[in-house]
Every structure is written in C-alpha cells, then in structure tokens.
Amino acid sequence: MVSSDELGTPGVVCHIDRLVAERGITLAALAEQVGVTPVNLSVLKNNRAKAVRFSTLAALCEALNCQPGDLFTVE
C-alpha cells in the first residue's frame, strides 16, 4: 500500500512531544491527566493514529492549555 507521503498528499502531524517538553511534564503524566493509556498517547505522538475522539482532543487541549491547532498541523 502507498502512504500519503509517497503520494505527495498532506498529512496531519502531531506536536504533543513539543508541547509536553515546553510544559515540563512527562507523557505518562499527560496520559493519566487526560484519561488515555500511555501507549495510545504514544501512537498519537508518533503520527500513527487514524483518528482522535473529540473528547480526547478537548482533554488534551485542557491539560496542555492549548488549542487544537497547537497540537496538530497539516503538512
């Protein structure tokens, strides 16, 4: 199967790693605060997630004091 990168189409990029580093918290602490497993948060962070629930997105934004556009960009 051909990936979106190989086709030259844009993809959604997650910036959780940068936001976590800027705020001085661990991925494990963020996962606990948001109510997801560290594994699921890692999947999201590594751009392997196929979807994100709005409730998870809202919880991430609240925990990181940011907006969805701070978490994700289209590149």
Phi and psi in radians as a Rosetta constraint file:
Dihedral C 1 N 2 CA 2 C 2 CIRCULARHARMONIC -1.581 0.35
Dihedral N 2 CA 2 C 2 N 3 CIRCULARHARMONIC 2.327 0.35
Dihedral C 2 N 3 CA 3 C 3 CIRCULARHARMONIC -1.415 0.35
Dihedral N 3 CA 3 C 3 N 4 CIRCULARHARMONIC 2.885 0.35
Dihedral C 3 N 4 CA 4 C 4 CIRCULARHARMONIC -1.117 0.35
Dihedral N 4 CA 4 C 4 N 5 CIRCULARHARMONIC -0.555 0.35
Dihedral C 4 N 5 CA 5 C 5 CIRCULARHARMONIC -1.115 0.35
Dihedral N 5 CA 5 C 5 N 6 CIRCULARHARMONIC -0.702 0.35
Dihedral C 5 N 6 CA 6 C 6 CIRCULARHARMONIC -1.188 0.35
Dihedral N 6 CA 6 C 6 N 7 CIRCULARHARMONIC -0.478 0.35
Dihedral C 6 N 7 CA 7 C 7 CIRCULARHARMONIC -1.494 0.35
Dihedral N 7 CA 7 C 7 N 8 CIRCULARHARMONIC -0.166 0.35
Dihedral C 7 N 8 CA 8 C 8 CIRCULARHARMONIC 1.370 0.35
Dihedral N 8 CA 8 C 8 N 9 CIRCULARHARMONIC 0.253 0.35
Dihedral C 8 N 9 CA 9 C 9 CIRCULARHARMONIC -1.580 0.35
Dihedral N 9 CA 9 C 9 N 10 CIRCULARHARMONIC 2.650 0.35
Dihedral C 9 N 10 CA 10 C 10 CIRCULARHARMONIC -1.185 0.35
Dihedral N 10 CA 10 C 10 N 11 CIRCULARHARMONIC 2.673 0.35
Dihedral C 10 N 11 CA 11 C 11 CIRCULARHARMONIC -2.295 0.35
Dihedral N 11 CA 11 C 11 N 12 CIRCULARHARMONIC 2.781 0.35
Dihedral C 11 N 12 CA 12 C 12 CIRCULARHARMONIC -1.498 0.35
Dihedral N 12 CA 12 C 12 N 13 CIRCULARHARMONIC 2.269 0.35
Dihedral C 12 N 13 CA 13 C 13 CIRCULARHARMONIC -2.002 0.35
Dihedral N 13 CA 13 C 13 N 14 CIRCULARHARMONIC 2.289 0.35
Dihedral C 13 N 14 CA 14 C 14 CIRCULARHARMONIC -1.639 0.35
Dihedral N 14 CA 14 C 14 N 15 CIRCULARHARMONIC 2.405 0.35
Dihedral C 14 N 15 CA 15 C 15 CIRCULARHARMONIC -2.037 0.35
Dihedral N 15 CA 15 C 15 N 16 CIRCULARHARMONIC 0.497 0.35
Dihedral C 15 N 16 CA 16 C 16 CIRCULARHARMONIC -1.042 0.35
Dihedral N 16 CA 16 C 16 N 17 CIRCULARHARMONIC -0.701 0.35
Dihedral C 16 N 17 CA 17 C 17 CIRCULARHARMONIC -1.008 0.35
Dihedral N 17 CA 17 C 17 N 18 CIRCULARHARMONIC -0.749 0.35
Dihedral C 17 N 18 CA 18 C 18 CIRCULARHARMONIC -1.161 0.35
Dihedral N 18 CA 18 C 18 N 19 CIRCULARHARMONIC -0.774 0.35
Dihedral C 18 N 19 CA 19 C 19 CIRCULARHARMONIC -1.146 0.35
Dihedral N 19 CA 19 C 19 N 20 CIRCULARHARMONIC -0.692 0.35
Dihedral C 19 N 20 CA 20 C 20 CIRCULARHARMONIC -1.124 0.35
Dihedral N 20 CA 20 C 20 N 21 CIRCULARHARMONIC -0.765 0.35
Dihedral C 20 N 21 CA 21 C 21 CIRCULARHARMONIC -1.110 0.35
Dihedral N 21 CA 21 C 21 N 22 CIRCULARHARMONIC -0.747 0.35
Dihedral C 21 N 22 CA 22 C 22 CIRCULARHARMONIC -1.090 0.35
Dihedral N 22 CA 22 C 22 N 23 CIRCULARHARMONIC -0.551 0.35
Dihedral C 22 N 23 CA 23 C 23 CIRCULARHARMONIC -1.672 0.35
Dihedral N 23 CA 23 C 23 N 24 CIRCULARHARMONIC -0.072 0.35
Dihedral C 23 N 24 CA 24 C 24 CIRCULARHARMONIC 1.172 0.35
Dihedral N 24 CA 24 C 24 N 25 CIRCULARHARMONIC 0.587 0.35
Dihedral C 24 N 25 CA 25 C 25 CIRCULARHARMONIC -2.048 0.35
Dihedral N 25 CA 25 C 25 N 26 CIRCULARHARMONIC 2.838 0.35
Dihedral C 25 N 26 CA 26 C 26 CIRCULARHARMONIC -1.612 0.35
Dihedral N 26 CA 26 C 26 N 27 CIRCULARHARMONIC 2.787 0.35
Dihedral C 26 N 27 CA 27 C 27 CIRCULARHARMONIC -1.091 0.35
Dihedral N 27 CA 27 C 27 N 28 CIRCULARHARMONIC -0.654 0.35
Dihedral C 27 N 28 CA 28 C 28 CIRCULARHARMONIC -1.115 0.35
Dihedral N 28 CA 28 C 28 N 29 CIRCULARHARMONIC -0.735 0.35
Dihedral C 28 N 29 CA 29 C 29 CIRCULARHARMONIC -1.150 0.35
Dihedral N 29 CA 29 C 29 N 30 CIRCULARHARMONIC -0.695 0.35
Dihedral C 29 N 30 CA 30 C 30 CIRCULARHARMONIC -1.131 0.35
Dihedral N 30 CA 30 C 30 N 31 CIRCULARHARMONIC -0.757 0.35
Dihedral C 30 N 31 CA 31 C 31 CIRCULARHARMONIC -1.028 0.35
Dihedral N 31 CA 31 C 31 N 32 CIRCULARHARMONIC -0.769 0.35
Dihedral C 31 N 32 CA 32 C 32 CIRCULARHARMONIC -1.110 0.35
Dihedral N 32 CA 32 C 32 N 33 CIRCULARHARMONIC -0.760 0.35
Dihedral C 32 N 33 CA 33 C 33 CIRCULARHARMONIC -1.137 0.35
Dihedral N 33 CA 33 C 33 N 34 CIRCULARHARMONIC -0.647 0.35
Dihedral C 33 N 34 CA 34 C 34 CIRCULARHARMONIC -1.442 0.35
Dihedral N 34 CA 34 C 34 N 35 CIRCULARHARMONIC -0.477 0.35
Dihedral C 34 N 35 CA 35 C 35 CIRCULARHARMONIC 1.593 0.35
Dihedral N 35 CA 35 C 35 N 36 CIRCULARHARMONIC 0.543 0.35
Dihedral C 35 N 36 CA 36 C 36 CIRCULARHARMONIC -2.174 0.35
Dihedral N 36 CA 36 C 36 N 37 CIRCULARHARMONIC 2.879 0.35
Dihedral C 36 N 37 CA 37 C 37 CIRCULARHARMONIC -1.347 0.35
Dihedral N 37 CA 37 C 37 N 38 CIRCULARHARMONIC 2.643 0.35
Dihedral C 37 N 38 CA 38 C 38 CIRCULARHARMONIC -1.011 0.35
Dihedral N 38 CA 38 C 38 N 39 CIRCULARHARMONIC -0.583 0.35
Dihedral C 38 N 39 CA 39 C 39 CIRCULARHARMONIC -1.116 0.35
Dihedral N 39 CA 39 C 39 N 40 CIRCULARHARMONIC -0.793 0.35
Dihedral C 39 N 40 CA 40 C 40 CIRCULARHARMONIC -1.131 0.35
Dihedral N 40 CA 40 C 40 N 41 CIRCULARHARMONIC -0.655 0.35
Dihedral C 40 N 41 CA 41 C 41 CIRCULARHARMONIC -1.157 0.35
Dihedral N 41 CA 41 C 41 N 42 CIRCULARHARMONIC -0.656 0.35
Dihedral C 41 N 42 CA 42 C 42 CIRCULARHARMONIC -1.134 0.35
Dihedral N 42 CA 42 C 42 N 43 CIRCULARHARMONIC -0.707 0.35
Dihedral C 42 N 43 CA 43 C 43 CIRCULARHARMONIC -1.032 0.35
Dihedral N 43 CA 43 C 43 N 44 CIRCULARHARMONIC -0.765 0.35
Dihedral C 43 N 44 CA 44 C 44 CIRCULARHARMONIC -1.127 0.35
Dihedral N 44 CA 44 C 44 N 45 CIRCULARHARMONIC -0.828 0.35
Dihedral C 44 N 45 CA 45 C 45 CIRCULARHARMONIC -1.051 0.35
Dihedral N 45 CA 45 C 45 N 46 CIRCULARHARMONIC -0.623 0.35
Dihedral C 45 N 46 CA 46 C 46 CIRCULARHARMONIC -1.583 0.35
Dihedral N 46 CA 46 C 46 N 47 CIRCULARHARMONIC 0.261 0.35
Dihedral C 46 N 47 CA 47 C 47 CIRCULARHARMONIC 1.051 0.35
Dihedral N 47 CA 47 C 47 N 48 CIRCULARHARMONIC 0.604 0.35
Dihedral C 47 N 48 CA 48 C 48 CIRCULARHARMONIC -1.877 0.35
Dihedral N 48 CA 48 C 48 N 49 CIRCULARHARMONIC -0.050 0.35
Dihedral C 48 N 49 CA 49 C 49 CIRCULARHARMONIC -1.325 0.35
Dihedral N 49 CA 49 C 49 N 50 CIRCULARHARMONIC 2.496 0.35
Dihedral C 49 N 50 CA 50 C 50 CIRCULARHARMONIC -1.633 0.35
Dihedral N 50 CA 50 C 50 N 51 CIRCULARHARMONIC -0.363 0.35
Dihedral C 50 N 51 CA 51 C 51 CIRCULARHARMONIC -2.777 0.35
Dihedral N 51 CA 51 C 51 N 52 CIRCULARHARMONIC 2.790 0.35
Dihedral C 51 N 52 CA 52 C 52 CIRCULARHARMONIC -2.361 0.35
Dihedral N 52 CA 52 C 52 N 53 CIRCULARHARMONIC 2.249 0.35
Dihedral C 52 N 53 CA 53 C 53 CIRCULARHARMONIC -1.188 0.35
Dihedral N 53 CA 53 C 53 N 54 CIRCULARHARMONIC 2.520 0.35
Dihedral C 53 N 54 CA 54 C 54 CIRCULARHARMONIC -1.043 0.35
Dihedral N 54 CA 54 C 54 N 55 CIRCULARHARMONIC -0.620 0.35
Dihedral C 54 N 55 CA 55 C 55 CIRCULARHARMONIC -1.143 0.35
Dihedral N 55 CA 55 C 55 N 56 CIRCULARHARMONIC -0.662 0.35
Dihedral C 55 N 56 CA 56 C 56 CIRCULARHARMONIC -1.198 0.35
Dihedral N 56 CA 56 C 56 N 57 CIRCULARHARMONIC -0.749 0.35
Dihedral C 56 N 57 CA 57 C 57 CIRCULARHARMONIC -1.046 0.35
Dihedral N 57 CA 57 C 57 N 58 CIRCULARHARMONIC -0.790 0.35
Dihedral C 57 N 58 CA 58 C 58 CIRCULARHARMONIC -1.097 0.35
Dihedral N 58 CA 58 C 58 N 59 CIRCULARHARMONIC -0.719 0.35
Dihedral C 58 N 59 CA 59 C 59 CIRCULARHARMONIC -1.161 0.35
Dihedral N 59 CA 59 C 59 N 60 CIRCULARHARMONIC -0.699 0.35
Dihedral C 59 N 60 CA 60 C 60 CIRCULARHARMONIC -1.089 0.35
Dihedral N 60 CA 60 C 60 N 61 CIRCULARHARMONIC -0.784 0.35
Dihedral C 60 N 61 CA 61 C 61 CIRCULARHARMONIC -1.099 0.35
Dihedral N 61 CA 61 C 61 N 62 CIRCULARHARMONIC -0.700 0.35
Dihedral C 61 N 62 CA 62 C 62 CIRCULARHARMONIC -1.157 0.35
Dihedral N 62 CA 62 C 62 N 63 CIRCULARHARMONIC -0.794 0.35
Dihedral C 62 N 63 CA 63 C 63 CIRCULARHARMONIC -1.152 0.35
Dihedral N 63 CA 63 C 63 N 64 CIRCULARHARMONIC -0.613 0.35
Dihedral C 63 N 64 CA 64 C 64 CIRCULARHARMONIC -1.695 0.35
Dihedral N 64 CA 64 C 64 N 65 CIRCULARHARMONIC -0.005 0.35
Dihedral C 64 N 65 CA 65 C 65 CIRCULARHARMONIC 0.897 0.35
Dihedral N 65 CA 65 C 65 N 66 CIRCULARHARMONIC 0.993 0.35
Dihedral C 65 N 66 CA 66 C 66 CIRCULARHARMONIC -2.512 0.35
Dihedral N 66 CA 66 C 66 N 67 CIRCULARHARMONIC -3.107 0.35
Dihedral C 66 N 67 CA 67 C 67 CIRCULARHARMONIC -1.940 0.35
Dihedral N 67 CA 67 C 67 N 68 CIRCULARHARMONIC 2.794 0.35
Dihedral C 67 N 68 CA 68 C 68 CIRCULARHARMONIC -0.927 0.35
Dihedral N 68 CA 68 C 68 N 69 CIRCULARHARMONIC -0.627 0.35
Dihedral C 68 N 69 CA 69 C 69 CIRCULARHARMONIC -1.180 0.35
Dihedral N 69 CA 69 C 69 N 70 CIRCULARHARMONIC -0.317 0.35
Dihedral C 69 N 70 CA 70 C 70 CIRCULARHARMONIC -1.377 0.35
Dihedral N 70 CA 70 C 70 N 71 CIRCULARHARMONIC -0.524 0.35
Dihedral C 70 N 71 CA 71 C 71 CIRCULARHARMONIC -1.427 0.35
Dihedral N 71 CA 71 C 71 N 72 CIRCULARHARMONIC -0.641 0.35
Dihedral C 71 N 72 CA 72 C 72 CIRCULARHARMONIC -2.303 0.35
Dihedral N 72 CA 72 C 72 N 73 CIRCULARHARMONIC 2.494 0.35
Dihedral C 72 N 73 CA 73 C 73 CIRCULARHARMONIC -2.314 0.35
Dihedral N 73 CA 73 C 73 N 74 CIRCULARHARMONIC 2.811 0.35
Dihedral C 73 N 74 CA 74 C 74 CIRCULARHARMONIC -1.855 0.35
Dihedral N 74 CA 74 C 74 N 75 CIRCULARHARMONIC 2.121 0.35
